[in-house]
Amino acid sequence: MPARCVKIAVCAPVWGTYTYRVPPSLAALAEAGRRVMVPFGNRTVTGFVLSEDGNETGMELKEIQRIFDEPPLFGPAMVPLFEWMADYYFHPPGQVIESVLPAGLNVNPFQCAVLTKEGECALKSLPADDPVKETLAWIDGNPGVKLPWPVRHVEPLIGKGWVSLRMGRKRGRTRRLLRRFVSVKDRAGLEAAAAVFGRGKGAANEEGFLRMFLDEGDAVLARIGELFTNGDYLVRKWVRKGVLETFTAPVFRSPGGGLALVSAGPFALNEDQKAAVAWLEKSLEAGVFAPALLYGVTGSGKTEVYVRAAEKAIRLGRQVIVMVPEIALAAYLEGVFRLRLGERVAVYHSGLSRGERFDVWLQMSGGQVDLVIGARSALFAPLPRLGLIIVDEEHDAAYKQDDRVRYQARDTAVMRAKLEEATVLLGSGTPSVQSFHNTRGGRYRMLSMPDRVEKRSLPHIEMVDMTRSAASDPPGAMFSTELREALKATLEEKCQAILFLNRRGFHRLHVCSACGRSLRCPHCDVALTHHLARRELRCHYCGFTGPVPQVCPECGREAIKTYGFGTQKLELELQRLFPSARVARMDTDNTRVKGASFAILKQFSDRAIDILVGTQMVTKGYDFPGVTLVGVIAADLLLNFPDFRAAERTFQVLSQVAGRAGRGERPGRVIIQAFNVGHYALQAAMAHDFENFFERETALRAGLDYPPFAHLVCIRVQGRDRGKTAAYAGELGAGFRRLLNGGPRREKTLQVMGPIEAPIARIQERYRWQLLLKGRKIASLRHLLEQMGEAVRTPPAGVQVVVDVDPYQML
């Protein structure tokens, strides 16, 4: 009988999959989604079983060494998605899978060494000052421990026969959390004992101890110790009597939730909501791939549509994934869905601890979850009966992963829905140009909700031209007269305000007025930002910190001046202007601690904060009825980014943050401070006119052949040696051009731009160069990459090549 073979994606930087033989002892476990240990070259690596695979070549195959004992981490329905991601995003398939699984699941092989008999003799005979003796002594004292040196350090000892290499295996640290429990063994005996001690016998709290088990059943041993000072004694006593017993069992770590921020509903639907829900219910009943864009202005009730669609999917026996761009928004929506759908709701994102993510993954793969809420990583929830994927704020750039596998979660969600015959709903009040273009082309269904619930009016938006305001306001003023007066009136009316500034920190830029040089990071080609709390300068790219210098490091003169401001300085200025106001700040600097962002939002929801200052974190889809004023500081900052999407992002951010105002009974007011007030993105945001913005933007992109009319691939070459890195970037550019010049006619529409230095030419001591490939068809671009595959995948030592398909950040 021929041996059974399986296809495996190994966790190594190699493209393609490999066929391995399954030994008879492991045949029952070799199924899709299992982690395995396999020999690969001269080492041992982990991998994932993808599918059955025949050995048609008749070659002698290597055997799987071990299959791990967890249930499958994903089902066979996920395999086509991983294969598509590896192909589309030009990334090794094993590393694609490894990157989307929860941290702590992987098994990491490493090399260790042991002394042979000859090595033991050498250790005894070598003189004490011989450096080889020190190496042998370390190996003798550290059996099975990872070598602290490169393997080449011990190769001479291996050649002499003194040392033998072995492969160690370090498992991820995450395990099931085990707790000691106490349970009832003899209920009749427990009832009798409780009755006896109820008549005043025994320890003072013994009756309460016994009745707790009658009322609640099992109890965690640690909790008993908290409730009863003599809990350990009582447990031992009644275990000896055979009334109680102890046991150890796994428990799930609880990540908490945001129930306090929301009201339950359900809310009455208006006609637009009813039409959207009806189409979604029909699609779910049909059980076929159905993509749709829910274009609803801020406050139009998109969340209620999400909940109704999820309820329908679950009634049909299907499961749901809800994706949000921010972790804080996941906590908010968790509260909404738990109140409506019950406890079979899970939250999954990178903000959870390793143990919490591990537990939630097991719950999902074990079928204990109907709906999963989270950021990008929630897309890969192992749900076998997936029926609906909801991508809230689908336009948000946070859905693009910018390290490891550089995938776009929104686009990957559409592909997963297609592969699993599910409905996918992309929701936004300011849709991405790409998604809106797809509705125009008939690829997505358009579900439109142009009005706010209860016919509430959109906020009134005013534009303040800071070039004119500067003439009447003090130099460097952060607030125009209009915004200061509006804040004062808002506070007097006991309402709330949100102020948005897309810069964190205190001072944005330190410049020497004598020589004109700015203070820059020594490791990156970016300016340092002043952070007041620690009185330091910080690089937001590599994390470098240093004190604020008194003299210029370039010319040595005491002429350092500060220009610009960030959210930290804005917060202090508000406290100075309005000393009685309760002001809080929300940005990545003060929300790094787990739960910090939710705590701030909870305070704001409870009206314990009057003015909330923040970066893009405050622009998301929160519903705070007390907010009547939104102020935008330096609205045209985003327009200055070297990115063809700069206008789109500016329009979206302004529209989103403006949408936080006027969601209650009182009308909303928005004041936008800008210098380039005539720009079409700002004018369209002020008029709440997305379609006008879309027409202007797509006309520009069509003329330049930018997405959605073409595809882009950014190839970044980086390394510590500037000359070597630049030279290899030039070689890649020349190689791509040679292929185009000699290629078929269909490839003449492709373009190679660059290489040029990246806008940020150095980060973390690595010099950076970029090439940009552009083409109408992604298949042609992928074919071009495959032809240059070896050059892209195997650069020279000291040089790294990163391929980013459909790039969002090209700095």
C-alpha angles and dihedrals in degrees: 000000000000117000118259114249133195135195113241133191106212122213096242135101093268129119118229135027132271135223120233133181118244113224113227091246091062099038095106092055102044101103134132114287097027121130114232140183114229138171111253118181107312095337142058122248139175123248144165129250109237106174147322113294129187121223096233094161092061090226121151106260132206118245130240107254100200142000116206120239101235118104113264110296092217137007130245090262089070095055097080089051093054091047091050092050092050091051099040098041094038096236134135108270096225091052090047090059094040092053096054097047119091115273114260098041098093126096111220117205119207137175122256133169140224131196119250120217088265089052091052089053091048091051090056097044104042117097116259094246095053109113090213089063090058090054093047091048092053092050091048092051097043109049113177093009121129112263112256091212136054113274090249088069091068099033093099088054091049089051091054091051093243097115134039123199122229133183115242123195123215113192124212110268098237116105137160109286109244124204133184112241135192118213140174115270100171112027095180090053090047092053092049092048092048090052091051095049090045086071092064102271126131129015118349094251098033095102091052090048093053095043091053088066092046091053102035108022114207119033133188110249092226091055091052088056089053094049099042124038089208093040096125091053093048092049092051091046097052094040088057089050090054094240096109133029135194130225140167121238138164119258132193119245112235116228093193126227148229103256094137093065100063145056120228108238142156093199126202113263124233121218095269092050091048091053092050093047092047092054092047093049091050091050092049092050091051090054095213134123107282121169120193139172115220102206106188126155117241109286095020094121103258091152092060089053089051092052094047091050091048091049090053093049092050092048087055090054094254130125131235138218118199115193125196130180097231132047091223089057089052090060090050094050092043087065091050095051097041092054091051103033105029131228101326088089121107132190118214127179143119092272090075121088119259090256094050092050090048091051095047090049090054091048091052095046089046093058095247095124131071099180132026124198124193150105126279096317093057088073089076096054107144096239111156096196100046112171106157137028118190118194107192118201087011092182094064116120089217088082089072114089109218102191137047104357102019097208130156105233094203093054092042089052089057090051093049090051090050093050093047098040094244137143115254120197120194110196130194144138088213106033121205114260088241096055094044089049088053090057090051089052093048096246092116130034113242115228107184129198106173098168134066118243115276087016091279112174123249114252119273109249124208126188120214115201103220092195087068096034090057089067093062101030126071115272112276093012113166095202128053118221090255094055094045092053092045091052091050092051092047092054092047090053090052091242131131135248137201121207119196126201122163094216127081127200131048111277117018100206138019113202131178107233090203102056100012095234119140122220105259137184112268090220102039136041094243137099119259121244124223116234113194101199093067095022092234144122115243136192111222092205107050101012096243112162132189141157123274104262123229093211133039111263089214104049102011095232126132094240105114111146129181124227131184128008143236138210093284094058090042089057092052092048091052091052089052094048096042107026094173094051121101104234127184135178128218119191137118092276095064100030100059092106113086112264094012096116092047091050091054092047090048091054091048091049090050090052091245089127123057101187124027116197120194154135124249089313089080094051096070127106101288120145113218110163092193094065111101100154132053121181124193117202118204093354095183096058092103091053089069095062114112092241132111088224093058094106092046093051092047092052092046096048094047093047093046096049091043088055091065089073127084099014092134133053095295121074119252131239128198125193117194119194114201143148099212095052094158096063112122093232092057093043092050091048090051090052095044086235111146096162093056089050091048093053093049093045097046091048089057094045094047090055091050096040094239127147132323085035094046140013127246133207118190116204113195121195115195138171145141094254107073096199095046092047094049091047094052092047087054091050091052092049092050091047093053091048092050090054092049094048091051098037131103122279093262089065093055088087090065121096133201114204121190148311095228133150112277116253086253097043098190133030125172092353092305120122113222133210128175140207123190123208116198129188143148094237124049090207090063092050092049090049089053090051091049091052089054091039100123094046091049097042099042110038120171120279112287094024126096126197119203121191116205115186114200092005122207102179116047099165 
